Amino acid sequence: MTDVFEEIEEEVRRDRYAEWARKYGPWALGAVAALALGFAGYRLYEGYQRGQSQDRSAEFAAALKLIEEGKQDEAAAAFETLSKDGPPAFRLLSTMQRAGILAERGDLAAALEAFDAAAAAARDPIVRDTARLRAAYLVAETQDFAAVRARLEPIIAEGGAVSFLARELLGAEAWEAGERDLARDTFQALSDAFNAPESVRQRAQIALAVIGPAEAAGDAAPAAAGEAASAAPAEQTAPAAGEKQ
């Protein structure tokens, strides 16, 4: 009977997690977009000030306008053109914008390739890690937890501005994969990180409430004993060598 209640509790927790992820997940994506947008604004302004990128700036703005108008195919084509010619900053940002459009259209493999290319070409650490994180989100939809973790851990280890969002995604994917202890530890570290954005810390606290506390050592022992006891009769019924069945 205890096992039944534990299974029900686990399902309830998973349902609460799914509700939490649907409610708060977009905030994380919005933060990633804000980082990229901030970099874009800076680079565009920098290019304008130097008087070397005015034409590309107008073309880039026109492509962004196409997105606002819902003309995704035309925008993707425009960004693809911009990604192949012009100042490096515009090529990089155009690659990332095109990757985002591809992801929205469901072409995740092409989007992943584009984000990986942007990350490899980026010199600015925020832009590089933003591209890497966007790629990790796509991997989370198409590959297993090990693949997601392999992409997130380098971002986390470097401790840049994007590392908190990488930790958040790691915790969410760990919980989804059944790695409850890793998820709990990750969200606890985020909750305790005084230099993390307040919104990230708040979401980490919500996640911890959904995951629940760690299992006490005393609770694990009876469960292990019960498993051993249930296995004992099977061992006793096995005939010894030479005995008649």
N, C-alpha and C positions, 0 to 999 in steps of 0.2 A: 504494500500500500504506500509505503514511503517513497518508493521509486516512482510510482504514478504521480504523486504530488510534486516530486522534483521535476519530472518531465513537464508537467503543466506549468510550473513556475518558470522553467527554461523557455517554454513557448511564449509565455507572457512577456518575459524579458526581451525576447527577440522581436516580438510585435512592438514593444515600446521603443526598442532601438530603431526599427524600421521607421516608425513615426518620427522619432527624433532626427534621423538622417534626412528624411524628406523635408522636414521643417527647417533644419539648420544647414543642410548641405549647401544650398545655393549661396549662403553667406561666404563660405570658403571659396567657392568659385568666383564670387564677386570680388573678394579680396585679391585673388590672383589677377583678375582682369584689371583691377585698380593699379596694381604694381606695374603691369605692362603699359597701361595708359599713362601713368606718371612718367615712365621712361620715355614713351613716345613723345609726350608733350615737350619734355626737356630736349630731346634730340632734334625734334622739328624746329624748335625755337633756336637751338644752337646752329642748325643748318641755315636757317633764315638769316641769322645775324651775320654769318660769314658770307652771305650773298652767293652761295654755291648750290643751293638746293631749292630755289624758289619754284622751279618748274615741277620738280618731283613732289614738293610739298602740295602743290595744287592738285596733282594727279592722285596723290595719296588721299587727300581730303575728298576728292571726287569719288574715289573707290569706297571710302567710308560712307559717303552719302548713299551709294547704291545699296549698301547693307541696310541703312535706315529705311530705304524705300522698298525693301523686301526683294531686291533683284540679286539674289544670291549667286546665280550662275555668272552674271555679268561682273559682279564684284570679285568672284574667284578668279575670273579671267584677267581682270585688271591687276589684281594683286600678284598673279603669277608673272605678268609682264614686268611689274615693278620689282619683283624679287630677282630678276635676271639682269637688270641694268640700273645704273645710278649709284649714288653714294651708299656705302656699306650699311649705314643705319636704316635707310629706307628699304634696302634689300632684305635686311633681317626682319624688320617689322612687317613687311609685306608677306614674307614667308610665314610668320606666325599668324597673321590675319587670315591668310589662305588656309592654313592648317585648321583654324577655328571653324571656318566655313565647311571644310571637308568633314570635320567631326560632327557638325550639326546635320549634315546631309547623310550621315551614317557610314561614310567611307573612312572607317577608323584606321585601317592599315595605312592608307595614304596620309592621313592626318598625323599618325604616329611618326611616319618617316619624315614629314615636314618639321614637326616639333624637334625631332632628334637632330635634323640638319641645322635648325636655328640654334639649338643649344651648343652644337659643335662650333658654329661660326661666331657666337656671341663673345664679346670681350667684357662687357659689363656683367658683373656677377649676378645682379638682380635679374637682368633679362635672361641670362643663361639658366639660372635656377628656376625662373618662371616657366621657361620652355621645358625644362626637365620635369617640373611638377605637372604641367599640362600633359606631358607624355605619360607620366605615371598614372594620371586619372584614366587615360585611355587604356593603359595596360590593365588597370583594375577591372575594366569592363570586358577584357578579352583574354586575359591570362590568369594564372594561378597566383596565390598569395606570395609564393617565393619570388616570382618575377617582380611583383609590385614592391616587395621589401627590398630587393636588390637595387631598385631604382631610387627608392626613398632614402636609404641609409646614407649614401654619400652626401645628399643634400643636408641631412640632419647633422652629419659629422662636421660639415664645414661651418655650421652655425650662423649662416647668413640670415638676411631678413625673411627669406622664404622658408626657413627651417621649421618654424612653428606650424605652418600650414602642412608641411611634409609630415611632421609628427602627428598632426591631427588625422591625416589620411591614413597613416600607418596604424594608428589606434583603431580607426573605424574598420579597416580591412582585416586587422588581426581579430577583432571581435566577430566579424562576418565569417572568418575562416575557422572559428572555434578556438582561437588562441586567446582565451580569456585573460590569463595572467599577463601576457604581453600587452594586451589592450588596456588592462587596468593600470599597469605600470606606466605605459605611455601617456595615458590621460592624466594620471596622478602627477607625472613630471610636468605636464603642461599646466595643470591647475596650480602647481607650486611655483611656476616660473614667473617671477615678478616682472621680468622684462618682456613677457609675451603680451600681445595685444589683449585688451580686456575682453573683447568679444570671443577670442579663442579660449581664454581661461574659463569664461562662462559656459561655453559649449563643452569644454572638458569636464566641468563639474556636472553638467547634465548627463554626459555620457557615463561618468562614474556612478551616478544614481541609478542609471539604467542597468549597468553591468552588475552592480551589487558588490558586497564585500568579498574578500578572499575567504576561501574555505578554511576553517580552523583545523589545526593538526589533529585535534581530538575527534573531529567529525570524520576525518578521512580514515582513521584506524578502524572504527566499527564497520565501515563500508568494505574495507579490504578484508576484514575478518569474515564478513558475510559472504564475500565472493569465494574465499577459501573454503568455507563450510559447504557452500553449494557445489563446489567442485569435488569435495571429498567422496560423496557416494559414488560418483562416476569412477573414481580411482579404485574404490573397494570392490566394485562389481566386475572389474576387469579380471579375468582368470589368470592365475599364475601359470608359469611354464610347466607343462606336464600334467596339469589338473584336467580332469574330465569336465566338459561343459554340460 
